[in-house]
Amino acid sequence: MGKLLFLIFLLVPMVEIGIFIVVGQAIGLWLTLGGV
């Protein structure tokens, strides 16, 4: 049980960072295509 909690604590920040990077790239691409 302890290992499972430890894995969750490791995965949550990695998932959040991954989403943040993907969203940031999508916004950057959208702005580039929009010519802003």
Buried (B, 14 or more C-beta within 10 A) or exposed (E): EEEEEEEEEEEEEEEEEEEEEEEEEEEEEEEEEEEE
